[in-house]
Amino acid sequence: MSRVIARRITQLDAYRAAATVLGYMNFGAEFASEVFVQQALLDNKQLLLPKVNRDTRQLELYQVNNLARDVAPGLWDIPEPRIGQCEKVDELASVDLILLPGVAFSRDGARLGYGGGFYDKLLERIKHQPVLVAAAFAVQVVEYIPQEDTDRKVQWLITEQETIFCAG
């Protein structure tokens, strides 16, 4: 199912037009994002992956060129970029598309994360409007997710069954 989802994401016009994409490495029963990340590298996208800064409790972004060499288990055993091996990217204006993780999603683009607020804080720091995409299994799509003022909806929700354009 993850391969189908990754293929659907790469068929989006927004993905094809993107020079720089922010992905993530999954943990638990999430969509196997490594499939998407590998495809982004094959498609010659500038690939950024997040790393949790434990002191600031924020995500820092690093350019990754080779998963085998550039990524290792980090906080909560989630694969993260290796400091010293990967270049840190502070200029967020270059990000064209962001793939967001989550536990549950609604058809209007709302997402429920894991409660740390890491992605909400990251999105606050980005002043332009990159395309926001969420990848999920159909069972993660629910009717309603409560939202706070700081929450940003995704424009695209991709499942193994459908590609949903959300209000975003």
C-alpha positions as CSV (number, residue, x, y, z in Angstrom):
1,M,0.0,0.0,0.0
2,S,2.9,2.4,0.7
3,R,4.2,1.9,-2.8
4,V,0.8,2.8,-4.2
5,I,0.7,5.9,-2.0
6,A,4.2,7.0,-2.9
7,R,3.4,6.6,-6.6
8,R,0.2,8.7,-6.2
9,I,2.3,11.5,-4.5
10,T,4.9,11.5,-7.3
11,Q,2.1,11.9,-9.9
12,L,0.9,15.2,-8.4
13,D,1.8,18.2,-10.5
14,A,3.0,19.9,-7.3
15,Y,5.5,17.1,-6.8
16,R,6.7,17.2,-10.4
17,A,7.2,21.0,-10.2
18,A,9.0,20.9,-6.8
19,A,12.7,21.3,-6.8
20,T,13.0,20.9,-3.0
21,V,10.8,18.5,-1.0
22,L,10.7,17.9,2.8
23,G,10.0,14.3,3.6
24,Y,10.2,12.3,6.8
25,M,11.2,8.9,7.9
26,N,8.3,6.9,9.4
27,F,8.0,5.1,12.6
28,G,5.5,2.6,13.9
29,A,2.6,1.7,11.6
30,E,2.8,4.9,9.5
31,F,3.0,5.0,5.7
32,A,6.5,3.6,4.8
33,S,7.8,7.0,3.8
34,E,11.2,5.5,2.8
35,V,9.6,4.5,-0.5
36,F,8.7,8.2,-1.2
37,V,12.1,9.5,0.0
38,Q,14.0,7.1,-2.2
39,Q,11.9,8.1,-5.2
40,A,12.5,11.8,-4.5
41,L,16.3,11.1,-4.6
42,L,15.9,9.1,-7.9
43,D,13.9,12.1,-9.3
44,N,16.8,14.4,-8.5
45,K,14.8,16.4,-6.0
46,Q,16.7,18.3,-3.3
47,L,15.6,16.1,-0.3
48,L,15.3,17.5,3.1
49,L,14.6,15.4,6.2
50,P,13.9,16.6,9.7
51,K,15.9,16.0,12.9
52,V,14.6,16.8,16.3
53,N,16.7,19.4,18.3
54,R,16.2,18.1,21.8
55,D,17.2,21.5,23.4
56,T,14.8,23.7,21.4
57,R,12.2,21.0,20.8
58,Q,12.0,22.0,17.2
59,L,12.7,20.3,13.9
60,E,15.9,21.2,12.0
61,L,16.2,20.4,8.4
62,Y,19.1,18.7,6.6
63,Q,19.8,17.9,3.0
64,V,20.1,14.1,2.5
65,N,21.7,12.6,-0.6
66,N,22.0,8.9,0.3
67,L,19.8,7.2,2.9
68,A,22.3,4.4,3.7
69,R,25.1,6.9,4.4
70,D,23.2,10.0,5.6
71,V,20.6,8.6,8.0
72,A,20.7,6.8,11.4
73,P,18.3,6.1,14.2
74,G,17.7,9.2,16.3
75,L,15.2,10.3,18.9
76,W,12.6,7.6,19.6
77,D,14.6,5.4,17.1
78,I,13.2,7.4,14.2
79,P,15.8,7.6,11.4
80,E,17.2,11.1,11.2
81,P,19.9,12.9,9.2
82,R,23.4,12.5,10.7
83,I,24.9,15.7,11.9
84,G,28.3,16.3,10.2
85,Q,27.3,14.1,7.3
86,C,24.4,16.2,6.1
87,E,24.2,19.9,5.4
88,K,21.8,21.8,7.7
89,V,19.3,24.0,5.7
90,D,18.3,27.1,7.5
91,E,16.7,28.8,4.4
92,L,13.2,27.4,4.4
93,A,12.0,29.5,1.5
94,S,13.4,26.9,-0.9
95,V,10.9,24.2,0.3
96,D,8.3,23.6,-2.4
97,L,6.5,20.6,-1.0
98,I,6.2,19.1,2.5
99,L,5.1,15.6,3.2
100,L,3.5,15.6,6.7
101,P,3.1,12.6,9.0
102,G,0.1,12.0,11.3
103,V,-2.1,9.6,13.1
104,A,-5.4,10.6,11.5
105,F,-6.6,12.9,8.8
106,S,-9.9,14.3,7.6
107,R,-11.1,14.9,4.0
108,D,-10.9,18.7,4.5
109,G,-7.2,18.5,5.2
110,A,-7.1,18.5,9.0
111,R,-4.4,16.3,10.5
112,L,-3.8,14.9,13.9
113,G,-0.1,14.5,14.8
114,Y,1.5,12.8,17.7
115,G,1.1,15.7,20.1
116,G,4.6,17.2,20.1
117,G,3.7,20.1,17.9
118,F,7.0,19.7,16.0
119,Y,5.5,20.2,12.6
120,D,3.2,23.0,13.7
121,K,6.2,24.9,15.0
122,L,8.1,24.2,11.7
123,L,5.2,25.4,9.6
124,E,5.0,28.6,11.6
125,R,8.6,29.4,10.7
126,I,7.9,29.0,6.9
127,K,6.7,32.3,5.6
128,H,5.8,31.2,2.1
129,Q,3.1,28.6,1.2
130,P,4.7,25.3,0.2
131,V,2.3,22.6,-1.0
132,L,1.3,20.4,2.1
133,V,0.7,16.7,1.4
134,A,-0.3,14.0,3.8
135,A,0.1,10.3,3.1
136,A,-2.1,7.9,5.0
137,F,-3.8,4.6,4.8
138,A,-7.6,4.7,4.2
139,V,-8.3,3.5,7.7
140,Q,-6.6,6.7,9.0
141,V,-9.2,9.0,7.3
142,V,-11.8,10.1,9.7
143,E,-14.8,12.3,9.5
144,Y,-13.7,15.1,11.8
145,I,-10.5,16.3,13.5
146,P,-10.7,19.3,15.9
147,Q,-8.4,22.1,14.9
148,E,-6.5,24.9,16.8
149,D,-5.7,28.3,15.4
150,T,-2.1,27.2,14.8
151,D,-3.0,24.1,12.8
152,R,-2.5,24.2,9.0
153,K,-4.5,21.9,6.8
154,V,-2.9,19.9,4.0
155,Q,-3.9,20.6,0.4
156,W,-3.6,16.9,-0.6
157,L,-4.4,13.7,1.2
158,I,-3.1,10.6,-0.5
159,T,-4.2,7.1,0.4
160,E,-3.8,3.8,-1.3
161,Q,-7.4,4.2,-2.5
162,E,-7.6,7.8,-3.6
163,T,-6.0,11.2,-4.1
164,I,-8.1,13.8,-2.3
165,F,-7.8,17.5,-3.0
166,C,-8.6,19.2,0.3
167,A,-9.7,22.7,1.1
168,G,-6.2,23.3,2.4
